[in-house]
Amino acid sequence: VANPQASSAAGRDEHRAGAPFRATEIRRRAAFGVAHRDGRETPAESVRLVPTLYAPAGGANPAVGAATGFGAFTSGVATGTDFTWPEVGIIQVRGGIGDADYLGAGDVTGATLSERIGRFIPSRFSVALNSPLLTTACGAGGFTYQGQPFGYSTAPVITATAVAVGGTTTTNYTGSFFRLTNSTLTGRTYTSAAGTLDVSGLPATTTDPAIASPGGGVATLTFGSGAGLRFTKTLLAPFDAGIELAIDVLDGDGVAAVGSAPLGNPVTFGAPNGMPFTAGQEIRYGRIRLGTAAGSERVNLPVPMHAEYYASAAAGFVPNTGDTCTTGVSLAFSSYTDGLNAGETCVLDSGAPGGSGAGCAAPAAAAQRYREPPTSAAGGDFNLNLQAPGVGNQGGVVITATVPAWLRYDWNAATPGDENPSGQATFGIFRGESRQIYTREIY
């Protein structure tokens, strides 16, 4: 096979660093042609190959190694098949006396350099992984809602070291000889133990992972979460995320990460139980529910409003007492009825508009104020109270909460998709005494 004689990092790759290659040497005497009797010295002199680095300029230039080398010369000619050079790049060689001293007369080296040998490329990548952390969206509660985006607290980083056959680092794998790019990586994949993982918010594979070459034959691949991962909303009981990230580490010459799982292709983070989260990896299907309330127009009216999650088919939705994190909720009034008009009731809050967006002008007592996020003492409960409209203002009003997308729910089965929750508050209707022993109505 003809030597392709690469002249740059763009040339055809010929050989793996540290793998054996073949060379033939012809001993010559000046002006006399082939030195037929060379190699018959007592003791016989051996020959070594002395490398000159052609490229990369200024790179490492270790010695050419061999277990046997050329062996015996016949008519001044010998061939060796186990020469090795443990670096990346292109070299030329010349012959030299094996012990650098020919019969006590000093070293003798070839007068001319060989043709170019190489390009040499790494044998493989040796890989190390850091310990990434995903961020729990509600750290205080130890859970994340389905549909709620989450990203990395500590990003995954692959450190890939280019090595020769014997495992030594090929420090010349840098600059133009560094051939690892986003286009050569393949198979970036996120998987989860349960649920459906939505990866549409991740950075494009053209830029993720971010690849850096700090030098010395080392590459770092740092993954980002972009707009975040999320689980598609599906009515499921709470489950652990169990997210794994895998990718095939390959460069433009087909140099690959080789090793025992999870350090060989596909290189994998999170095997076998998923990448950990900062405060728990439980995923919950959630919603915010607004209830109905009725009472006297002379008394402030509490309206049920709290976060819930789907616990199981048997239990259905239960209060999410662990939710002390939800924000971004606003309230609005509409559809007034009878004698109740706009402006005659409002939310007891810290002022107008307050956290609810519909607060009364005067701040309410702390115990009666709307809470967002809910406190740990009343996790999931927003403490919604409406101000009494006063005598003569009997009637109803619809309260609608605009909530984050992951806390909407299909309240109206006749309309596709999820909706914001709504509730009805009515002033001037009384529930009656709950401690009655017996009630009978006669018509």
C-alpha positions as CSV (number, residue, x, y, z in Angstrom):
1,V,0.0,0.0,0.0
2,A,1.5,3.3,-1.0
3,N,2.3,5.7,1.7
4,P,-0.2,8.6,1.4
5,Q,2.4,11.0,2.8
6,A,0.0,13.5,4.5
7,S,1.3,17.0,4.7
8,S,-1.2,18.6,7.1
9,A,-4.0,17.7,9.5
10,A,-6.4,17.6,6.6
11,G,-4.4,14.7,5.0
12,R,-5.5,11.1,5.0
13,D,-5.1,9.4,8.3
14,E,-2.7,6.5,8.0
15,H,-2.0,5.1,11.4
16,R,-3.1,4.9,15.1
17,A,-0.6,6.3,17.5
18,G,1.3,3.5,19.3
19,A,0.3,0.8,16.7
20,P,3.1,-1.0,14.9
21,F,4.2,0.1,11.5
22,R,6.7,-1.3,8.9
23,A,10.0,0.2,7.8
24,T,12.9,-0.9,5.6
25,E,16.4,0.5,5.9
26,I,19.3,0.2,3.5
27,R,22.8,0.8,4.8
28,R,25.1,2.6,2.4
29,R,28.8,3.5,2.4
30,A,29.6,6.9,0.9
31,A,30.3,6.6,-2.8
32,F,30.3,2.8,-2.6
33,G,26.6,1.9,-2.7
34,V,25.0,-0.7,-0.5
35,A,27.1,-1.7,2.6
36,H,26.7,-5.5,2.1
37,R,28.8,-6.4,5.1
38,D,27.3,-4.0,7.6
39,G,25.6,-5.8,10.5
40,R,28.3,-8.4,10.7
41,E,30.3,-6.4,13.4
42,T,31.3,-8.1,16.6
43,P,29.2,-7.4,18.4
44,A,26.7,-6.5,15.6
45,E,25.5,-3.0,15.6
46,S,21.8,-2.4,15.6
47,V,19.9,0.5,14.0
48,R,17.3,2.9,15.4
49,L,14.9,5.3,13.7
50,V,15.4,8.9,14.7
51,P,12.2,10.9,14.1
52,T,11.9,14.5,13.0
53,L,8.5,16.1,13.6
54,Y,7.0,17.5,10.4
55,A,3.7,18.6,11.9
56,P,2.3,20.0,14.2
57,A,5.0,22.6,14.5
58,G,6.4,22.8,18.1
59,G,4.6,19.6,19.1
60,A,5.9,16.7,21.1
61,N,8.3,14.4,19.3
62,P,8.9,11.2,21.3
63,A,11.3,8.5,20.2
64,V,10.3,5.7,17.7
65,G,10.0,2.5,19.7
66,A,10.4,-1.1,18.8
67,A,10.6,-4.4,20.6
68,T,12.6,-6.1,17.8
69,G,13.2,-3.4,15.3
70,F,15.2,-4.2,12.2
71,G,17.0,-7.3,13.4
72,A,19.7,-8.8,11.2
73,F,20.8,-7.1,7.9
74,T,21.1,-9.1,4.7
75,S,23.3,-7.4,2.1
76,G,22.9,-4.2,4.0
77,V,19.1,-4.3,3.9
78,A,16.7,-5.0,6.9
79,T,13.0,-4.6,7.5
80,G,11.3,-4.1,10.8
81,T,7.5,-4.5,11.4
82,D,7.0,-3.5,15.1
83,F,8.1,0.2,15.1
84,T,5.7,2.5,17.0
85,W,5.4,6.2,17.5
86,P,3.0,7.2,20.3
87,E,1.9,10.6,19.2
88,V,-0.4,12.5,16.8
89,G,1.0,14.2,13.8
90,I,3.3,13.6,10.8
91,I,7.0,12.6,11.1
92,Q,10.0,11.9,8.9
93,V,12.8,9.6,10.1
94,R,16.4,8.8,9.4
95,G,18.5,5.9,10.5
96,G,20.9,6.0,13.4
97,I,23.2,3.6,15.3
98,G,21.2,1.7,17.9
99,D,23.5,2.6,20.8
100,A,24.6,5.9,19.2
101,D,28.2,4.7,19.0
102,Y,29.5,2.8,15.9
103,L,32.4,0.6,17.1
104,G,33.6,3.4,19.4
105,A,33.7,6.0,16.6
106,G,30.5,7.8,17.6
107,D,27.0,8.0,16.2
108,V,26.1,7.7,12.6
109,T,22.8,8.9,11.2
110,G,21.3,8.8,7.8
111,A,22.1,11.8,5.5
112,T,18.6,12.3,4.4
113,L,15.1,12.2,5.9
114,S,12.6,9.6,4.8
115,E,9.3,10.4,3.1
116,R,6.6,11.7,5.4
117,I,5.0,9.1,7.6
118,G,1.4,9.6,8.9
119,R,-0.8,11.3,9.6
120,F,-0.9,9.5,13.0
121,I,-4.2,9.7,14.9
122,P,-5.2,8.7,18.5
123,S,-6.0,5.1,19.2
124,R,-9.1,6.0,21.2
125,F,-10.5,8.4,23.8
126,S,-10.3,7.7,27.5
127,V,-13.3,9.2,29.2
128,A,-14.1,10.6,32.6
129,L,-17.5,12.0,33.8
130,N,-18.3,14.6,36.4
131,S,-21.3,14.3,38.8
132,P,-24.1,16.4,37.3
133,L,-27.2,17.6,39.2
134,L,-30.6,18.5,37.9
135,T,-32.5,21.3,39.7
136,T,-35.7,20.3,41.5
137,A,-38.2,22.9,40.5
138,C,-39.8,23.0,44.0
139,G,-36.8,22.3,46.2
140,A,-38.7,22.9,49.5
141,G,-41.3,20.3,48.5
142,G,-38.8,17.9,46.9
143,F,-40.8,17.6,43.6
144,T,-41.2,19.0,40.1
145,Y,-44.6,19.3,38.3
146,Q,-45.2,17.6,35.0
147,G,-44.9,20.3,32.3
148,Q,-42.7,22.4,34.5
149,P,-39.2,23.2,33.0
150,F,-36.1,22.2,34.9
151,G,-32.4,22.4,34.1
152,Y,-29.0,21.7,35.5
153,S,-27.6,22.9,38.7
154,T,-24.3,21.2,37.8
155,A,-24.0,20.6,34.0
156,P,-22.7,17.2,32.8
157,V,-19.1,17.4,31.5
158,I,-17.3,14.7,29.6
159,T,-13.5,14.9,29.7
160,A,-12.2,13.0,26.8
161,T,-8.4,12.4,26.6
162,A,-6.9,11.2,23.3
163,V,-4.5,8.3,23.9
164,A,-2.2,6.0,22.0
165,V,-2.4,2.2,21.9
166,G,-0.5,1.9,25.2
167,G,-2.6,4.5,27.0
168,T,-0.2,7.4,27.0
169,T,-1.8,10.8,26.2
170,T,-1.3,12.1,22.6
171,T,-0.5,15.7,23.5
172,N,-0.3,16.8,19.9
173,Y,-4.1,16.2,19.6
174,T,-4.7,19.9,19.6
175,G,-5.1,22.8,17.1
176,S,-5.8,21.7,13.6
177,F,-5.1,18.0,14.6
178,F,-8.0,18.3,17.1
179,R,-10.8,16.6,15.1
180,L,-13.7,16.4,17.6
181,T,-16.7,18.6,16.6
182,N,-20.4,18.7,17.2
183,S,-20.9,17.3,13.7
184,T,-18.8,14.2,14.5
185,L,-20.7,13.4,17.8
186,T,-23.7,11.2,17.3
187,G,-26.7,10.0,19.3
188,R,-27.3,12.6,22.0
189,T,-30.2,11.0,23.8
190,Y,-32.2,11.7,26.9
191,T,-34.3,8.9,28.3
192,S,-36.4,8.6,31.5
193,A,-37.6,5.7,33.6
194,A,-41.3,6.8,33.4
195,G,-43.4,9.5,31.8
196,T,-42.7,11.2,28.5
197,L,-39.7,13.5,28.5
198,D,-39.9,16.6,26.4
199,V,-36.5,17.7,25.1
200,S,-37.7,20.5,22.7
201,G,-36.2,23.2,25.0
202,L,-32.7,21.8,24.8
203,P,-30.0,23.6,22.7
204,A,-29.5,22.2,19.2
205,T,-27.0,19.4,18.8
206,T,-25.0,21.8,16.5
207,T,-23.9,23.7,19.6
208,D,-24.6,21.2,22.5
209,P,-22.5,20.0,24.0
210,A,-20.1,22.9,24.0
211,I,-16.7,21.5,23.0
212,A,-13.4,23.0,24.3
213,S,-9.8,22.0,23.6
214,P,-7.7,23.2,26.6
215,G,-4.7,21.5,25.0
216,G,-2.5,18.5,25.9
217,G,-4.7,16.0,24.1
218,V,-7.8,16.8,26.3
219,A,-11.3,17.7,25.2
220,T,-14.2,18.8,27.4
221,L,-17.8,18.4,26.4
222,T,-20.2,20.5,28.5
223,F,-24.0,20.0,28.1
224,G,-26.6,22.7,28.5
225,S,-30.3,22.6,29.3
226,G,-31.3,25.7,27.3
227,A,-35.0,26.4,28.0
228,G,-35.1,23.3,30.1
229,L,-36.3,19.7,30.1
230,R,-39.9,18.9,31.1
231,F,-42.3,16.0,31.3
232,T,-45.3,16.0,29.0
233,K,-48.4,16.3,31.1
234,T,-50.0,12.8,31.4
235,L,-52.3,11.7,34.2
236,L,-49.9,9.6,36.2
237,A,-49.3,9.0,39.9
238,P,-46.0,10.5,41.2
239,F,-42.9,8.9,39.7
240,D,-39.1,9.3,39.9
241,A,-37.6,11.0,36.8
242,G,-34.8,8.6,36.3
243,I,-33.2,10.6,33.5
244,E,-30.1,9.3,31.6
245,L,-28.1,11.2,29.0
246,A,-26.1,9.3,26.4
247,I,-23.9,10.3,23.5
248,D,-21.4,8.6,21.2
249,V,-18.0,10.4,21.4
250,L,-16.4,10.2,18.0
251,D,-14.1,12.5,16.0
252,G,-13.7,13.1,12.3
253,D,-11.3,10.2,12.0
254,G,-13.6,7.7,13.7
255,V,-11.6,7.8,17.0
256,A,-14.1,6.7,19.6
257,A,-14.6,6.5,23.4
258,V,-13.7,2.9,24.3
259,G,-14.1,1.4,27.8
260,S,-16.5,-0.3,30.1
261,A,-20.0,1.1,30.4
262,P,-20.8,3.8,31.0
263,L,-17.5,5.2,29.8
264,G,-17.5,3.6,26.4
265,N,-19.8,4.6,23.6
266,P,-22.5,5.4,24.2
267,V,-21.0,7.4,27.1
268,T,-23.8,7.7,29.6
269,F,-24.7,9.9,32.6
270,G,-27.1,8.6,35.2
271,A,-26.9,4.9,34.7
272,P,-28.7,3.0,36.1
273,N,-31.0,5.1,38.3
274,G,-30.9,8.4,36.6
275,M,-29.1,11.7,37.3
276,P,-29.8,13.0,40.8
277,F,-31.7,16.2,41.5
278,T,-30.8,18.9,44.0
279,A,-33.7,18.1,46.3
280,G,-35.5,15.0,45.0
281,Q,-36.5,13.7,41.6
282,E,-40.2,13.1,42.2
283,I,-42.5,14.2,39.3
284,R,-46.1,15.1,40.0
285,Y,-49.2,15.8,37.8
286,G,-50.5,19.0,39.3
287,R,-53.3,21.6,39.1
288,I,-54.6,24.6,40.9
289,R,-58.3,24.4,41.9
290,L,-60.7,27.2,42.7
291,G,-63.8,26.2,44.6
292,T,-67.2,27.8,45.2
293,A,-68.1,29.8,48.2
294,A,-71.3,31.4,49.6
295,G,-72.0,33.7,52.5
296,S,-73.3,36.9,53.9
297,E,-72.6,40.2,52.1
298,R,-71.7,41.6,55.5
299,V,-68.8,39.2,56.2
300,N,-65.5,38.6,54.3
301,L,-65.8,35.4,52.3
302,P,-63.1,32.7,52.2
303,V,-62.8,31.0,48.8
304,P,-61.1,27.6,48.4
305,M,-58.0,27.9,46.3
306,H,-55.1,25.5,46.6
307,A,-52.6,23.3,44.6
308,E,-53.4,19.7,44.1
309,Y,-51.6,16.7,42.6
310,Y,-52.9,13.4,41.2
311,A,-52.0,10.7,43.8
312,S,-53.5,7.5,42.3
313,A,-56.5,6.1,40.5
314,A,-58.0,5.3,43.9
315,A,-57.2,8.6,45.7
316,G,-57.6,10.9,42.7
317,F,-56.4,14.5,43.3
318,V,-55.3,15.5,46.8
319,P,-54.0,18.8,48.3
320,N,-50.4,19.3,47.5
321,T,-49.3,20.4,50.9
322,G,-45.6,20.3,49.7
323,D,-46.2,23.1,47.3
324,T,-44.6,26.2,48.9
325,C,-43.1,27.3,45.7
326,T,-45.8,28.3,43.1
327,T,-45.8,31.9,42.0
328,G,-47.0,33.6,38.8
329,V,-50.7,33.4,39.7
330,S,-53.1,36.3,39.1
331,L,-56.8,36.6,39.8
332,A,-59.5,38.4,37.8
333,F,-63.3,39.0,38.4
334,S,-66.0,38.6,35.8
335,S,-69.7,37.8,35.2
336,Y,-71.2,39.7,38.1
337,T,-74.8,38.8,38.8
338,D,-77.8,40.4,40.7
339,G,-76.9,43.3,42.9
340,L,-73.1,42.7,42.9
341,N,-71.1,45.0,40.7
342,A,-67.5,45.5,39.7
343,G,-65.5,47.3,42.5
344,E,-67.8,46.1,45.3
345,T,-65.6,43.3,46.4
346,C,-61.8,42.6,46.1
347,V,-59.1,40.3,47.4
348,L,-57.8,40.8,50.9
349,D,-54.1,41.4,50.1
350,S,-51.2,43.6,50.9
351,G,-52.7,46.5,48.9
352,A,-53.8,47.1,45.3
353,P,-53.1,45.2,43.2
354,G,-51.0,43.1,45.6
355,G,-49.8,39.6,44.8
356,S,-53.2,38.5,43.6
357,G,-53.5,41.2,41.0
358,A,-57.0,42.1,42.4
359,G,-56.2,43.3,45.9
360,C,-58.2,45.9,47.8
361,A,-56.7,49.4,48.2
362,A,-56.2,49.0,52.0
363,P,-53.9,46.3,53.2
364,A,-55.6,43.5,55.0
365,A,-54.5,41.9,58.3
366,A,-51.6,39.5,57.8
367,A,-53.6,36.4,58.6
368,Q,-56.2,37.2,56.0
369,R,-53.9,38.2,53.1
370,Y,-53.6,36.3,49.9
371,R,-50.4,34.1,49.9
372,E,-48.1,33.5,47.0
373,P,-46.3,31.3,47.2
374,P,-48.2,29.3,49.9
375,T,-46.4,29.1,53.2
376,S,-45.1,25.8,54.7
377,A,-47.7,26.0,57.4
378,A,-50.5,26.0,54.8
379,G,-48.7,24.4,51.9
380,G,-50.7,24.6,48.7
381,D,-53.3,26.9,50.2
382,F,-53.3,30.5,48.7
383,N,-55.5,31.9,51.6
384,L,-58.0,33.6,49.2
385,N,-60.5,35.8,51.0
386,L,-62.9,38.3,49.4
387,Q,-63.9,41.5,51.1
388,A,-67.6,41.8,52.1
389,P,-69.4,44.0,49.6
390,G,-71.9,45.3,52.2
391,V,-75.6,45.6,52.6
392,G,-77.5,45.8,49.3
393,N,-74.8,44.2,47.3
394,Q,-76.0,40.6,47.1
395,G,-74.9,38.6,44.1
396,G,-72.3,36.5,42.5
397,V,-69.0,36.8,40.7
398,V,-66.7,34.4,38.8
399,I,-63.1,34.4,39.9
400,T,-60.5,33.1,37.3
401,A,-56.9,32.4,38.2
402,T,-54.3,32.7,35.5
403,V,-51.8,30.0,36.5
404,P,-48.6,28.5,35.0
405,A,-49.2,26.1,32.1
406,W,-48.2,23.1,34.2
407,L,-51.0,23.9,36.7
408,R,-53.8,24.2,34.3
409,Y,-56.3,21.3,33.9
410,D,-59.0,20.2,31.5
411,W,-61.8,21.7,33.5
412,N,-64.0,21.9,30.4
413,A,-64.1,18.4,28.8
414,A,-66.1,19.8,25.9
415,T,-63.1,22.0,24.9
416,P,-59.8,20.4,23.9
417,G,-56.8,21.3,26.0
418,D,-56.3,22.6,29.6
419,E,-57.8,25.7,31.0
420,N,-57.2,28.1,33.9
421,P,-59.3,27.3,37.0
422,S,-62.4,29.3,37.9
423,G,-64.7,29.5,40.9
424,Q,-67.9,31.2,41.9
425,A,-68.4,33.4,45.0
426,T,-71.9,34.4,46.0
427,F,-72.8,37.0,48.6
428,G,-76.2,37.0,50.3
429,I,-76.8,33.2,50.4
430,F,-76.5,31.4,53.7
431,R,-75.6,27.8,54.2
432,G,-77.6,27.5,57.5
433,E,-76.6,26.2,60.8
434,S,-74.3,23.2,60.5
435,R,-75.2,21.9,64.0
436,Q,-78.8,21.3,63.3
437,I,-80.2,18.0,64.5
438,Y,-83.2,17.8,62.2
439,T,-84.5,19.9,59.3
440,R,-87.8,19.5,57.4
441,E,-89.1,21.6,54.5
442,I,-92.8,21.8,53.8
443,Y,-94.1,23.1,50.5
